[in-house]
Amino acid sequence: MTIASFILDNKWVLLAYLILAIIIYLNRKKFIVENKVFLLYKTKHGVDYIHKVADKNKEFIKILGYIAIGIGFVGMVIIAGFFIKGLYDLFFVPSAPATVSLVIPGIQIPGSPIKIPFVYGILALFVVILFHEFGHGVVARANGIKIKSTGIGILGPLPLAFVEPDEKQVTKASSHVQHSIFAAGPFFNILLCVVVYVVIALIGMLIVSMVTPQGVYFSEIQKGYAAETYGVEANVTYNMLNGIQINTSSDLADRLSCLKPNDTVVIANDDKKITMIASQKNDSAKGYLGVAGVKTKYKLKSESPFYKTVFDALLLLTNPFAQGFAEYTFLQWIFTLSLGIGLANLLPLGPVDGGRMLNTALIDIKGKEKGTKLWAQISWLTLAVMLILLLVPIFKAIVLKV
């Protein structure tokens, strides 16, 4: 991938980000700059709501905060394990997908297997970050910490939401209170994942109940193999295999699970029947037809406009037929981003939630001087590993083209 091809592939999204940058520039006096990279617009909107929720449910929220501490340290171990595995895969499993990738809605990052749709991505990302910051806010308030402001912000092309507790009060609070405040954001991301997962399951069952499977189709016919040789077509629905009805992609996979090279395969629909001999790929003992993107063809149980409108609306929320990230819709992206951002914030790295938790814990264990020194060493090591996991796949995709 060249820079020119990257720009051409993402021209409309880049234009949208350019327009956003111009709007921010024209309103720059309303923003403040923090740490030289964050543009923040501070308000008091939502502060009263955070106070109301926290004051009304103080003891319950405190308990959630204490639970968050345990979940937070477990999550820190999990994300550290992902990084170690990612390093191993990077050097010893070249075909493994990138472990770390930038999250920029609408942009395909070179070397990353994930591309987040622009509209779904922006909306889902904002919801996830808002819920994350709400967690910090209510736990801080429940422990008597003043909330100074809320607001929105920008980090490069990424939207931000934030809650600003009184940092002086936070640093003076006990260790367990600090831990609960820092862990609350990622923990609320996990809670959001649980709620969204249940909603996805319920809506998914409703969507599936509205359709009937009609057969399978293939989004790609690979060159040089049996399917292409014998005339199987992409995006054409087939519902018979070797004289047996196949309604779903699972039916097809089951029927082909024991396929061997040179086996005869008859695939058909109402209009045509195709007989082919299975190919062999890379000396494998399994037969290969050369079809990819196998999907089930569904038909609505009712053709009424209202029924179709409801179905399409539900499908915008979640797609139970999705085969990979490319087919995810709104709620699925909320789940995915909430899980990813929640874990990423538990990295033992500098100013992120996991880093602040680790810093507090090490100071308690080793004292301020030794604890801070060890925390800095771990942070720099984590940062180095993260940059390797982030930049090497990009370099391989752009320079080495692999």
C-alpha atoms as one frame of an Amber mdcrd trajectory, in Angstrom:
protein
   0.000   0.000   0.000   1.356   3.399  -1.010   0.489   6.747   0.546  -1.345
   7.705  -2.655  -3.466   4.543  -2.642  -4.207   5.040   1.060  -5.488   8.554
   0.360  -7.577   7.390  -2.602  -9.094   4.496  -0.662 -10.064   6.763   2.236
 -10.678  10.070   0.417 -14.243  10.708   1.634 -13.491   9.857   5.236 -10.343
  11.995   5.140 -12.466  14.827   3.720 -14.917  14.418   6.636 -12.062  14.629
   9.133 -10.704  17.693   7.315 -14.094  19.424   7.588 -14.192  18.519  11.298
 -10.707  19.990  11.747 -11.796  23.221  10.061 -14.877  23.483  12.308 -12.717
  22.965  15.405 -10.208  25.558  14.186 -12.952  28.126  13.635 -14.178  27.471
  17.193 -10.717  27.087  18.712 -11.303  29.749  21.384 -13.913  27.482  22.990
 -11.346  24.704  23.494  -8.408  24.414  25.855  -5.231  22.438  25.168  -3.990
  19.945  27.745  -0.714  17.998  27.565  -0.161  19.523  24.104  -2.304  16.857
  22.392  -5.815  17.041  23.876  -8.359  19.644  22.763 -10.996  19.874  25.481
 -14.288  21.724  25.722 -15.248  21.887  29.384 -18.824  22.339  30.588 -20.963
  21.702  33.650 -23.449  19.609  31.659 -24.016  16.264  33.317 -22.338  17.176
  36.604 -25.682  17.474  38.399 -26.792  14.132  36.965 -23.586  12.427  38.152
 -24.119  13.947  41.601 -27.749  12.799  41.662 -26.951   9.208  40.663 -23.959
   8.927  42.997 -25.678  10.533  45.999 -28.809   8.415  45.607 -26.893   5.123
  45.258 -23.741   5.935  47.243 -23.204   2.630  49.056 -24.080   0.483  46.038
 -21.703   2.461  43.803 -18.933   2.164  46.409 -19.389  -1.619  46.313 -19.189
  -1.543  42.502 -15.971   0.463  42.826 -14.437  -2.146  45.117 -15.451  -4.933
  42.728 -13.880  -2.883  39.937 -10.503  -3.008  41.711 -10.322  -6.801  41.475
 -11.633  -6.837  37.914  -9.145  -4.102  37.029  -6.067  -5.982  38.214  -7.280
  -9.198  36.542  -7.792  -7.221  33.328  -4.283  -5.790  33.646  -2.860  -9.324
  33.745  -5.015 -10.323  30.747  -3.924  -7.375  28.588  -0.281  -7.970  29.569
  -0.729 -11.585  28.452  -2.138 -10.396  25.116   0.943  -8.228  24.633   3.322
 -11.106  25.390   1.445 -13.387  22.993   1.382 -10.573  20.428   5.175 -10.246
  20.581   5.564 -14.006  20.110   3.166 -14.036  17.138   4.851 -10.996  15.584
   8.203 -12.759  15.324   7.258 -16.447  15.104   3.783 -16.496  13.482   4.044
 -14.056  10.525   0.481 -14.763   9.361  -1.066 -13.803  12.723  -3.190 -10.611
  12.698  -1.927  -7.459  14.396  -2.430  -7.460  18.170  -2.568  -3.656  18.486
  -4.160  -1.204  16.083  -5.241   2.422  16.093  -8.999   2.922  16.310  -9.859
   5.512  13.653 -13.425   5.155  12.344 -13.610   4.893   8.567  -9.870   4.387
   8.070  -8.253   1.069   7.178  -4.992   1.077   9.123  -2.289  -0.788   7.140
  -1.562  -4.173   8.713  -4.783  -4.209  10.747  -7.522  -6.789  10.024 -10.198
  -4.402  11.346 -11.808  -1.432   9.630 -14.406   0.376  11.723 -17.199   1.997
   9.660 -17.152   5.789   9.917 -20.696   6.489  11.168 -21.082   3.379  13.331
 -17.550   3.870  14.645 -17.935   7.524  15.647 -21.288   6.908  17.375 -20.192
   3.685  19.094 -16.875   5.184  20.188 -18.598   8.183  21.735 -21.066   5.961
  23.629 -18.240   3.760  24.935 -16.100   6.691  26.086 -19.084   8.463  27.642
 -19.974   5.358  29.668 -16.312   4.923  30.666 -16.072   8.471  31.997 -19.462
   8.248  33.711 -18.036   5.309  35.677 -15.096   7.384  36.874 -17.427  10.235
  37.780 -20.048   8.394  39.836 -17.486   6.346  41.782 -15.452   9.464  42.539
 -18.553  11.348  43.703 -19.775   8.382  45.787 -16.459   8.576  47.644 -16.824
  12.276  48.320 -14.649  13.584  45.468 -15.857  16.806  43.844 -16.608  16.675
  40.092 -15.292  19.941  38.630 -16.480  19.613  35.036 -17.478  17.347  32.177
 -16.996  17.866  28.477 -16.039  16.634  25.070 -12.707  16.680  23.333 -10.579
  15.643  20.401  -7.385  13.614  20.210  -6.348  13.741  16.571  -9.358  12.342
  14.668 -10.825  10.635  17.730 -13.779  11.956  19.767 -13.405  12.125  23.535
 -15.694  12.587  26.498 -14.360  13.282  29.968 -15.257  13.796  33.597 -12.883
  15.933  35.632 -12.715  15.082  39.351 -10.754  17.278  41.746  -7.277  15.761
  41.381  -6.078  17.204  44.695  -8.874  15.362  46.483  -8.116  12.186  44.534
  -4.419  12.194  45.517  -5.346  12.766  49.176  -7.868   9.895  49.194  -6.983
   6.442  50.560  -5.383   3.888  48.234  -8.496   1.749  47.918 -10.588   4.801
  46.970  -8.022   5.811  44.335  -7.955   2.263  42.961 -11.757   2.161  42.743
 -11.905   5.496  40.906  -9.201   4.496  38.395 -10.693   1.022  37.840 -14.262
   2.320  37.505 -13.952   3.401  33.857 -12.776   0.025  32.499 -15.206  -1.767
  34.829 -18.137   0.243  33.484 -16.954  -0.714  29.983 -17.257  -4.371  31.029
 -20.733  -3.711  32.452 -21.683  -2.055  29.159 -20.430  -5.147  27.304 -22.649
  -7.405  29.417 -25.765  -5.275  28.889 -25.144  -4.855  25.152 -24.437  -8.588
  24.748 -27.848  -9.432  26.237 -29.577  -6.866  24.002 -27.706  -8.193  20.939
 -28.813 -11.740  21.769 -32.460 -10.734  22.199 -32.611  -8.637  19.029 -30.679
 -11.317  17.147 -33.251 -13.966  18.084 -36.039 -11.665  16.927 -34.306 -11.023
  13.584 -33.693 -14.732  12.982 -37.350 -15.469  13.755 -38.387 -13.084  10.959
 -36.589 -14.949   8.147 -36.372 -18.365   6.528 -33.061 -19.750   5.158 -33.186
 -20.445   1.422 -29.753 -21.857   0.646 -26.151 -20.619   0.374 -24.165 -18.333
  -1.874 -20.473 -17.506  -2.284 -19.079 -13.978  -2.336 -15.884 -15.126  -4.070
 -14.933 -17.894  -6.507 -11.193 -18.521  -6.335  -9.244 -18.971  -9.532  -7.681
 -22.282 -10.442  -9.902 -24.529  -8.349 -12.913 -26.771  -8.953 -15.663 -24.162
  -8.481 -14.248 -21.874 -11.162 -13.373 -24.744 -13.511 -16.898 -26.190 -13.490
 -18.798 -22.883 -13.572 -19.998 -22.201 -10.034 -21.019 -18.524  -9.873 -20.559
 -15.955  -7.115 -23.668 -14.469  -5.473 -25.935 -17.190  -6.900 -27.983 -19.175
  -4.381 -27.594 -22.972  -4.276 -29.807 -25.208  -2.131 -28.852 -28.795  -3.020
 -25.591 -30.682  -2.445 -25.239 -34.258  -3.689 -29.019 -34.539  -3.824 -29.547
 -33.341  -0.232 -31.221 -30.051   0.746 -28.869 -27.446   2.208 -30.476 -24.380
   3.765 -27.618 -22.726   5.637 -23.846 -22.300   5.484 -23.625 -24.673   8.474
 -25.448 -27.354   6.449 -22.904 -26.925   3.654 -19.935 -27.086   6.057 -21.286
 -30.286   7.627 -21.771 -31.954   4.243 -18.282 -31.007   3.067 -16.455 -31.821
   6.313 -15.233 -35.192   4.998 -14.539 -34.043   1.416 -11.345 -35.463  -0.125
  -9.453 -34.549  -3.314 -11.046 -36.014  -6.466 -14.400 -36.621  -4.746 -17.424
 -35.850  -6.925 -19.584 -32.953  -5.741 -22.967 -32.031  -7.243 -24.260 -28.591
  -6.322 -27.597 -27.348  -7.632 -30.499 -24.906  -7.433 -33.864 -24.750  -9.171
 -32.251 -23.640 -12.449 -29.032 -25.619 -12.803 -26.988 -28.577 -11.607 -23.182
 -28.505 -11.563 -21.043 -31.628 -11.180 -17.412 -31.063 -10.215 -14.345 -32.901
  -8.952 -12.837 -31.540  -5.731  -9.374 -30.009  -6.046  -6.357 -30.429  -3.810
  -4.639 -27.463  -2.125  -1.046 -27.485  -0.847  -0.889 -31.281  -0.608  -3.735
 -31.260   1.901  -5.655 -34.472   2.519  -8.918 -32.525   2.366 -10.772 -31.688
  -0.818 -11.015 -28.039  -1.851 -13.696 -26.391  -3.974 -12.266 -22.851  -4.137
 -15.247 -20.921  -2.761 -14.945 -18.144  -0.167 -17.337 -15.967   1.804 -19.957
 -18.695   2.197 -23.189 -17.060   3.372 -26.742 -18.115   4.008 -29.451 -16.595
   1.815 -32.473 -15.547   3.857 -36.011 -14.622   2.850 -38.392 -12.522   4.937
 -41.427 -14.441   6.161 -43.644 -11.507   5.183 -43.330  -9.136   2.239 -45.305
  -6.296   3.846 -43.521  -2.886   3.842 -43.945  -2.524   7.613 -42.400  -5.945
   8.266 -39.441  -5.130   6.030 -38.962  -1.701   7.657 -38.858  -3.243  11.129
 -36.430  -5.908   9.942 -34.088  -3.347   8.346 -34.215  -1.156  11.464 -33.311
  -4.081  13.731 -30.509  -5.059  11.364 -28.997  -1.581  11.804 -28.662  -2.324
  15.512 -27.147  -5.792  15.220 -26.470  -8.283  12.455 -26.786 -11.880  13.691
 -25.669 -13.090  10.260 -22.345 -11.189  10.414 -19.299 -13.174   9.394 -16.496
 -10.995  10.684 -15.981  -7.357  11.654 -16.796  -6.045   8.168 -20.480  -6.921
   8.672 -20.879  -5.649  12.240 -23.496  -2.978  12.953 -24.039  -0.461  15.765
 -24.477  -2.581  18.920 -21.819  -5.054  17.827 -19.345  -2.188  17.468 -20.304
  -0.848  20.900 -19.578  -4.283  22.371 -16.278  -4.677  20.504 -14.989  -1.171
  21.203 -16.114  -1.207  24.833 -14.224  -4.445  25.457 -11.129  -3.242  23.579
 -11.023   0.228  25.153 -11.753  -1.165  28.611  -8.799  -3.566  28.390  -6.521
  -0.986  26.725  -7.140   1.396  29.616  -5.863  -1.276  32.009  -2.406  -1.311
  30.451   0.305  -0.705  33.089   1.243   2.447  31.227   1.777   6.015  32.409
  -1.378   8.098  32.773  -3.996   5.532  31.682  -6.176   3.886  34.326  -4.063
   0.738  34.639  -0.905   2.800  34.973  -2.391   4.898  37.761  -3.607   1.777
  39.571  -0.152   0.207  39.326   1.563   3.399  40.471  -0.650   3.611  43.570
  -0.092  -0.078  44.370   3.701   0.077  43.967   3.961   3.180  46.159   1.984
   1.340  48.859   4.263  -1.699  48.579   7.696  -0.136  48.032   7.336   3.452
  49.152   7.093   6.591  47.040  10.638   6.733  45.633  11.172   3.043  44.806
   7.559   2.503  43.799   7.549   5.468  41.402  10.854   4.367  39.877   9.627
   0.812  39.269   6.323   2.148  37.884   8.235   4.345  35.412  10.341   1.381
  34.260   7.257  -0.784  33.698   5.522   2.075  31.871   8.434   2.618  29.489
   8.668  -1.126  28.812   4.923  -1.298  28.114   5.154   1.714  25.808   8.048
   0.133  23.876   6.160  -3.147  23.419   3.000  -1.291  22.365   4.900   0.717
  19.737   6.500  -2.454  18.367   3.119  -4.204  18.140   1.573  -1.121  16.534
   4.273  -0.014  14.090   5.797  -3.279  12.841   2.552  -4.506  11.152   2.136
  -1.047   9.563   5.745  -1.157   8.316   5.282  -4.674   6.939   2.072  -3.681
   5.152   3.444  -0.463   3.611   7.110  -1.234   2.985   7.305  -5.031   2.765
   3.731  -5.368   1.407   2.979  -8.461   3.496
